Amino acid sequence: MDKRHFLPFLLLASAALRAADTVTEYILDTVDSGEGQWPCLFYELNYNSDITLAEKAKWHSPDEDESYWREGVGPFSIDQNKFLVTQWQSSVHPILIRRHFTLTPDDLLKIEVGVVSLVYSYDEYPTFWLNGTRLTAATGWNDEDYATFRLTAARKRLLVEGDNVLCVSLRQGAGGGHIDYGLNVTYDPLHTALTSATAGDKADNAAYNLLGQRLASPESHKGIVITHGKKILHQ
C-alpha cells in the first residue's frame, strides 16, 4: 500500500474500533446496575406543598445543613415488589433524598469526553438536582422501567473534583411509590487516554503511544506517536 494512503486508512480503522469499544461505568449505582443498595440521606415531609417550601430554602444545595437528616439505604418503596430496601410510606409522606459521591481527576476526564446519563425508576413526580442546580423533572410514574436523561455539556460542568450531591424529591400519592436512581458515564477508553496524554504534552516534550502510555524512547517506536497534541506516524 502507498504510504501516502496508509495513515488515513489506519486512522479510519482506529476510529471504527473506538466507536465499538465504549464502556459504561456507574458513578452512582442503581439496582439495575447490579449493585443493589445505595447509601443516602433522606427526609420525609408532611405535605406535597412542603416540597415547594423546601426548594425555596434550597434543600438541594451542597451547603445544606445535614445534621437533622436521617441516614438511609436506597432504593425506597412502599411495595415489596418494587425495589424495596427502605420502607417509604409514599401514600402519606413526600420524600427528599440526597446522595453524595466523590469524583477524581480521572473521573472528570471520562465525564469530559463521554456521555453522562441520569437513570431513574420512580413513582411519583420526581425532581432532580445536581450540586444545587435543577436537572430535570418527570410527571406521574414509570413503574419498573428506567427513564434516561442525558446531561448537556453545561450540565456536565456542574460535576466537580471531590464531593458532589445528586438529590431528588418525590410527591406523596395514592397507591404505590418508589425511587431508584443513579448516574453513569459512557466513554471511549482510548479517547480518554489520548486526551490525558495530550494534556501532559503541554508541560514537557513527552511522547505517548495510542494507549496513552509514555514512551521512554519515542524515536525508536514504530507506529503513531502523540507529542505536543499531534499524531506522528513513525515508520
Secondary structure, 3 states (H helix, E strand, C coil): CCHHHHHHHHHHHHHHHHHCCCEEEEEECCHHHCCCCEEEEEEECCCCHHHHHHHHCCCCCCCCCCCCCEEEEECEECCCCCCCCEECCCCCCCEEEEEEEEECHHHHHHHHHCEEEEEEEEECCCEEEECCEEEEECCCECCCCCEEEECCHHHHCCCCCEEEEEEEEECCCCCCCEEEEEEEEEECHHHHHHHHHHHHHCCCCCEECCCCCECCCHHHCCEEEEECCEEEEEC
